[in-house]
């Protein structure tokens, strides 16, 4: 009848908590005395309540009597099933009183609250560093330092990859061109230069690319975002590489040197252009005449002065029937000069 009346005649003389059944009071008192009369026969585990022992024994037997009717997930603890069901229903009954955060599990809310309180209850016994989440402490305890530099990692695989920056080892090779890489992810990205695959597409325009980071940079042409700023003059840009180039205008650094004359430049593109003064290479050619040059800017200037001649060239072709993609430009120029 006490389930109907709500009567709870059995009270704890320590904290005042009351119960409708005496056995529940007896079990509760053990939270104050620390008594754990129920022990596991398979290991050293002990607890204050028989129900807790029943749940614990399933870690030995592997029994999982609580099953999800939606996906078949099974668990040894009923409360875990209740929490799992929320992944299907989307229910988030636990809400933060300080912000709009809500979650399906109370433990997640407890962890979240530490972002507001700054509490970090999990401390490293070696260095004293503390964390708000226990898993972060576990990862920290696994941290292994690099014996060459100050890098450290909690994962052995990450440390192995890092060590290749010192050894120069590149075990992952392209079966098309033989180019090798230190990481598998870099090889996969490289393979797209052969296959032409461009899985990352812009939702604003038709741009697509093979690398996700390239898409991130491209999106800034739409958003106008310039996250990289110069601390000296306030200059900002969308790409980190552009900021590095800009900083050289302040530092005067010129890391790109000519191996012929020793002349140095702040940008690699300027060195490439300079090298042509030694090789004599002139990759930029005029489509109207035989003019060629080493710099694209020089070609632009030339084409502006050559534009008047281009109309005459077109006119001459109507008389000669010339097809410039099978003949030479020299013959056309001769006709122009004769005119």
C-alpha positions, 0 to 999 in steps of 0.5 A: 500500500505504501506505493499508493500512499507514498509512506516512507517510515524507514529513515536514515539517521545519517542523512535523513533519506527515507524508504518505504522498505526496510531492506532498502534502508539497510542497503543504503546504510552501506553507502555511509559505512562502506560495507561491501558484504557481497563478493565475486568468486571469480575476481576481487570485486565486492559491492554493497548490493546483491543486484550490483554483483549480478550485473558484475558477474555478466562481465565474466559470463558475457551474458547480455540479457537486455536487447534493443528491438530496433537494431539488435544491440544488446548489453548486460546493464539495463541503464545502458539499454535505456541510454542506447534507445535515445540514439534512435529516439533522439531524446536528450533529457539532460540540459545545461542550465547555463547554455543550450547544450543538451544530451542523452546521458547524464555523464555527458552533462557532468563532463560538459558542465566542466567547460563552465566551471573549469573543473579538472578533477583528473590529474596526472600523478607524474607531472601534475597536469589535470584534465576535465575528462578522464579519457584525456588523462588516459591518453596523456599517460600514454604519451611517448616523446620523440627522442629527436625533438620535442614532439610527443604522442599518445598513439604509437602509430602517430609517433611512427609517422612522425619519426619519418620526418627525421629519417626521411623514410617514405614506404608508400609508393605510387605504382604509376610514377614511383613517387613515394610518401611517408603517409598513406593519406598523402599517397591516396591524395597523389593518386588523384593526379593520375585518375583525375578524381575530384571528389570535393565540390563547391556548393556555390560554383562548379569548382571541384578539387582532389584535396579537401584543404583546397576546397576550404581555401576556395570557399574563401573566394566566396565568403571573403574570409581572410583568417591569416593576418600580419602582426606588423601591418595588419595585412590579411589574406585567405591563405597561409602561404600568402601571409608567409610571402608577405612577411618577407617584405618585413623581414627582408628574407630571400630564401630562394637563391640562383645556383648560377649567380647566387642572386636571391629572391623572396618568392620562388616564382621570381627565381624561376623567371630569373633562371631563364636569363641564364638558360635563355628559355622563352616560354611565352610566345605571341600568337600573331608574330614570332615574338617570345619572351621569358616573362608573361608580363612582357608578353602582355605588353607586346600583345597590346602593341601587336594587336593592330597587326593582328587585324591585318593578319586576319585580313591577309588570310582571307586572301591567301587561304592560309591555315595558321595551324598547319603553316607558319607565322613567318609567311604571314609576317612577310605578307604584312611587310609587303603590304 
